[in-house]
Amino acid sequence: MSNAADSPPVRIEAADCRTPFGDARATCAALRAGRRALALQPVLGAAGGDAVPLAPLPGRALDETAPPAWLPCLDGLVATLPEAPWGDARHPVFVTSSNFGVGSLYAFAHDHDPAHLEFCTPFALVEGLRRRFGWGGNVALLSHACVSAHLGLLLASRALRAGPAERALVFTFDFISPFVTGGFHALKILNPELPAPYAVRPTGSIGLGDGAAFAVLGKAGAGFSLSAQTLHNEMHHFTANRADGTGFAASLEPVADAARGRRLWLKGHGTGTLEAGRLEAEALARLFPGAPLVSWKGGLGHTLGSCGLVELAIALAAMRGGEAPGTVGSAPPCFVDAVATEPFATSAYDGVVLASNAFGGAHATCLLTHD
Amino acid sequence: MIERHIHCVQTEDPGLEEPAATRARLRHLFPPGAARRLTQLGFLMGSVLDPVKPAEEDGLVYASSYGESRALHEYLASFPMASPTLFQTSIHPSAVQQVLVARQQPVREFFPFGGHAQIVAHAAQAALWSPSPRSILCGGEERTLPPGNSRTASSIGFAFALALSAVAGGSVGSLRLLETADAGGELTLPDFFTALRDRRALDQTAAPGVRLVLAWR
């Protein structure tokens, strides 16, 4: 296989998300206003611990209930899906998540309530969701940490190009729990500092938040397409990237080739860690000179496996609304001059590059363009 | 119909083997520093991927219903002082990442699947849709018996890897996916593994609309 992005374009029929701010339009508006959903909360929920920046859905506790308190959020998202016999042979569903129902496994380990067990494994949880939403059995599950949603988008695109699919649904979610907050806290990147993506500062930090989103890909679109998609997995270290930044470049270069001649803005991964943030910002600035770069994880926190599609839905809302949010929570000096810390008009641009990264040096990039 | 030819098939069938025995049996495949940190599933995936030798341009597809169940449960037991190492290790595709990080082997595309009844069909689709000249379809489970919640782990260990390409010459079999009007169908990982281990043919509906045909020469 050549080092080329997946193409030709695949049309986006519909997309939306849920964050603590609401749907994609509400989330975009809140970020444009510079609002943060993140607030300092005990890292282990009811068990206490350091106060760290978290953004669960409004009113949702970090400790999982049975059934999970986030199910109504997914019900609300599914209620906005375009009508189709989702899950049949011609309407495949790709469900992606980093954590699926692992918060229920944590809860079971602590309270031993067997009611949690039907949500603990990815396949048991998704089987329950499939029945709840009335979907057929053609529901694939993908889990690759924080690039999970991108994998769903790429496979859905291939299902449309090569398979029998007429329309494909990518459905993604990640809801934080002490399992994941405790893990990132143990790695010391979830600490009492609020995240400031791409900002030059002495200590890096991330926030974590709830997120869910969907995209319907099909032959009939609504004005936007995924024009190029790429993946790359460094496999250099579990939690660190190659110091020369070649992993970022390997994912971004094919998209830069595909985007040549376009006027672009950039939505980076930008969690708030220092080394990865610097490598990403430098690679983006080199390959897309002059393009403004934003991250929204300073406002929403990192929504983990769902972030790629949550942020794609927000980018679509920004393109439709004519103004993109800046990098909430950050202020100069930044790693590169291209970091936009204030909102900016999108009318001058005809596309946006969306990038996500994950454990294992995993990278995923896609190009969202006007039709 | 889409088809790829099987050029290499590897299986590991440790059954009820304990992790310490798996480690002793397979540690020679890894550098000493890396072997110390590998999970049982990491060792098993390393064993089946070693002869296949994944390369950067291969399309790599991995399937596991339970993933790193032992690391998950050990990580849970580490609270309230959560273990950062077990947190990293517990993520779903960690077994393959452990192997490739140890070998410093990048791959462009890596699709890790969860799921149960249709996991084989969906993973096979990803492998056969790959634009790479060669794709690798691998998967497995490690044996874990967590007290009180056996529904969250596999009771047996196994692993497999298939190297697939469009070239028929020199192949030992083929994997085909065909459209079918059948709206049901399932094929689990243990059943697929058993067919690979025994070089047994399969022809069945493996997911709605997906007929899977495994043939041997």
Interface residues (C-beta under 8 A of the other chain):
Chain A: M1 N3 D6 L44 A47 G49 G87 D88 A89 R90 S98 F100 V102 L105 Y106 F108 A109 H112 L117 C120 T121 P122 F123 A124 V126 E127 G136 G137 N138 V139 A140 L141 L142 S143 H144 A145 L151 L155 R158 A159 A162 G163 P164 P178 F179 G182 G183 F184 H185 A186 L187 K188 L231 H232 N233 E234 M235 H236 H237 F238 T239 G247 A250 F359 G360 G361 A362
Chain B: I2 E57 G59 S65 Y66 G67 L72 H73 Y75 L76 A77 F79 P80 M81 A82 S83 P84 F87 Q88 T89 S90 I91 H92 P93 Q97 L100 V101 R103 Q104 Q105 P106 V107 R108 E109 F110 F111 P112 F113 G114 G115 H116 A117 Q118 I119 H122 Q125 A126 W129 S130 P131 S132 P133 G148 N149 R151 T152 E179 T180 A183 G184 G185 E186 A207 P208 G209 V210
